[in-house]
Amino acid sequence: MTTVTIAASLQPPSAPIAAGRPAWVEGSLASLMLYLPLLATTLLAKLSVPPFAAQSLSIAYLFIFLAIGLGLAIGCLRLDSRRLSFFLLLIGGIGALQVLRGEPFSVNSLLLLGTLHLGYVFYLERGSESTARALAFFVDLATVLALLGIAQYALQSVLGARYVFPIENLVPPDFVVRGFNMQAPIAQGLETYRANGVFLAEPSFFSQFMAIAIIVELLTSNRLHRVALYGLALLLSYSGTGLLLLAVCGPLILLGRRHWGLLWLALGGLALAVALGGYLELDRLIARLGEFGSMRSSGFARFLSGFHVFDQYLWPYPDKALFGYGAGQFPLYAVRMPFPVAEMTLFKMIFEYGLVGAALYFSFIAYCLFRSAAPAIICLAVGLSLLLNGPYVPFFHGLALSLLVWTAPPPASEARPLTQRAFRADGA
């Protein structure tokens, strides 16, 4: 049975044909528009321009806005009135909270939040027919990145880190996004570096990309050799965030879909990991999973430190707990702690906008993601990647827009839910 390849997945989604433009041109532009956020936030994630590079803002965001402009220009993007209403409620609600509080807040931070989520109010006309193609394109892209990541790890001792991490070492520093741990050793003092797939901003993003690819593959084409490839690439990232995604979504696939082959695959992968553990130094990965007990570890900074900030500055003050400290204020309080604190989405949203504003934000995101025709577990996996990173990191937004949001038409349209059989290239 022939599965969808990158070339096949680039076949145009349905779109209106503008007068004077051939159908294939119109469809190709629609495909480019749909996949541009995913490609930009993956392949261009490390690149930026001054002064935005110093502000940790990737050039990928520019291409998301270009995709929106292209979609509107060729007439294949439409406004979803319900999502637009929810978006206006979100921005109006948290904006009103800033003004009514009467305390300082960052206007730039609030504007950035609004502009980055503006794309969520659009959908691709007849987009549900493009969901299968978008997911097929995603796993084919994941295959390319997995091969690059494996080669990147294996060739370090041959070519040297300078050439297997070309963006970090060969691109002028002013054009590389700062604030990310791009070329990260697998352990302190070692000169062997964790794979990031060449293009991803951190090994953690590469790890999450591979984990989501495993989930998509299991729920669609179910090619176990691809799953094994993504699994190996994930292990070579030496990052626990992808494993966290699989720990949540794996049991749901196993129980909800009766995917018992997954259990045997996991056992086989575990046996292979034990056999190759010494060669791949997988004990370093296991050590990273146990680093939450150290207040100086990245795991503690990303997933636990924010709760200590809450305990000291948020929960003792009911008004702050409900309405927050204001947009852009979390970093100002995080630096007061005696240990590193990462600006994760959950911590930032609750601290700056309170429980009220955070509830609005996460409700909006969930509404946009779970309207997709993709299996709910895929929507959950993409949504969890938001919690594993910061809200202004492009990684999540590229996945969400290209795979789920833009391919989700309004309920009133004739959108047929997709089943696993709908993901086959030959319709079998």
Beta strands, then each sheet from edge to edge (+ up, - down):
strand 1: 77-79
strand 2: 122-124
sheet 1: 1+ 2-
end
